[in-house]
């Protein structure tokens, strides 16, 4: 693990030219490091907490820039340490000069996510809140931003802490019985104990059930457009993303590789894939594209299987390959048939990728598939596979505790099951987490956050 006692520095704003850039310092020597190159009406040693000062940064005798310095004194800062933020004019050269000056003055270059990592290690936030920071930075839609905000405010932590407190109470009862009685639990207490365990199981189950939805909010709902060659898949892809993203020709097999585009539908992130037509081919390049398409289909949350409505469906041979997936059958080219086509069936859609007819109805059917409205995101959702795996582990331990209690297998075994349930929940909030996992989490961050 990195040294947590030294002072770190990094540029906290994106690279490029802009109005301002921010160089951030965190550590016990932040003010001292700044003072070596700063001049202003107020000396850095007299800086007050939560204040902003105007001054100048020098490299020796050479003026580098006029700056505003924001001061946050420990423990009342983002990291829990003394934090200095230097706002300078937003040019790459100026910003890099100030960064290099701070490094020469004694600061160390921060690792990716190290500011937030220090906030976690210094008790300013739990691990779910730290993960919410990166979720908020990467949020692409309204709902993913809302979920990250609720998690950043500690909603998920509060839910898990409530469960941990109840499990701890039950563990204390078990420990008391183990220490002061050889008789075990009384029968009436056993029934009450099981009721408590079942209520905890219900709440952890609800948490687990939000896992897939939370991951969808952050990583996107994967929708794959698939079907026979020349059915109009690429035209439909372009119409949904409202951009000529995919090459469209009348020649079958034009799409040789999948194309991916992120779109927002009613506040949800949808990852839309256009894939190569599913057919037998002797073309080596096309065969590779078809194999990639098959892999993408396996990972899909929803498949839009596109049929050419002008072709006899009896001739379609590949549709059965996705029957075990969630599928909407999309009948394309309705502009070429006389009969008007529309369906209220959630599994069927009629569209014209050429004119756009029926595409809005198809989008509504995709949104209805996502259906996250049944979960109250204000209570906090599990947002990644790490959290979900730990929640499932805790749920399994609680189920085992119920089984152990019902079979009267012994207090020691119940205590063991409850300890496993607690430790799994503690993994989520970072109370018990390996250094490797912590480094992996904060390694996702940009330098300067």
C-alpha positions, 0 to 999 in steps of 0.5 A: 500500500502507498505511503499515507503520511506523505503529501500528494499532488495532482491536476484535478481537472481534465487535460486541455485548454479551459478557463481554469485548471486545479492543482490539488495537494493533500497531506500534512505538508500541503501548506508548507509546500505551497508556501515555498512558491506562493506570495500573497497578502496573507501568508500561508501559515495564517490561512484559515479553514474553508477560505480562498486567497488570491496570490501569485505562484513563482518559480524562483523569481519568475512569476508563473501565474495569478492563482486562487488558493482554496484551503481545507484544514484537517479533518474538515476536508475531502481526504481528512487531511490538509488540502490545498487547491490551486486554481490557475489559468487553464492552459496545459503549460501553466498547469504543468509548471505549477504541478512540477513546482509542487513536486520539486517543493516536496510533494509526491505525484498522486496515484489514480484515485489516491485522494478518494482512497485517503478519504476512505482510509481516514474514515471520511467515507465508506467503500460504497460511498467511495465507489459512488464517486467514480459512478457519479463521474462516469454517469451517462444518464439521469437515473445512473446519476441519481443512483450514484448521488443516493449512494454517495449520500450513504443510503446503501451504507445505512441499509447495510449498517442496519442489517449488520446491527441486527445480526450483531444483536443476534450474535450477542445473544448466541455468545451469551448463551454459549458463555453462561448456559449449557442448555442452548436456546429455549424453544420459545426463543428459538421461534423468535430467533428464526423470525428475526433471521427470516426478516434479515434474510428478506432484507438481504434478498431485496438488496441482492435483487437490486444488484442486476438493476444497479449494474444496469444503471451503471454499465448499461442495458445491453440490447443486441440487434441480430437476425438474418443478412439483409434484414435491415439490422444496420438501418434499424441501428442507425434509426434508433441511435439517430445517426448514420453510424453503420454502413448500409447497402443492399449487399448481404454480409455488409456488417463484418464486425459488431458496432456499439453505441451508447444511447439514453432512453428515458434516463436509462443507459442502453448499450446498443449493438449492431451485429453481422447477419447470422448465416453460413459463410465461406468468407473468412472475415465474415465468419469471424464477424459472425462468431463475434456476433454470437459472443455478443448475443450470449452477453445480451440483456435483450435481443432485437431479432430482425425479420424481413417481413417480405420473406417467408419466415419458414425460410428463416433458420437461425431464429431458434438460436436465441429462443432461450434469451429475452427477445423482441421479434422485429418485423422490418420493411413494413413500408413494402407491404400493403397491410398496416402492421402494429402489435400490442404484444410486448414481444413483437414489433413492426417497423420500417427502418427506412421511414422510421415508422414503428421505431418509437413504439419499439423504443417503448418496448425496450424501456418496458423491458428494463423496468427498474421502477419497482425499486426505490433507488433512494434506499441505495442499490448495489452498483457493481459485481463486487458488491453483489457477490458479497451480498449473495455470500451474506444471504447464503450464510443467513439461509444456512443459519436458519437451517442450522437453527431449525435442525438444532445443530448447535449454537457454535454452528449458528454463531459461525454462520452469522459471523460469515453473514456479517463479514460478507456485508462488511466487505461491501462497506469496506470494514473488512476488505483486502488491500488488493480489492481496495487497490483495484477499486481506486485504480479505476479512478482518474489521477487527481480524484 
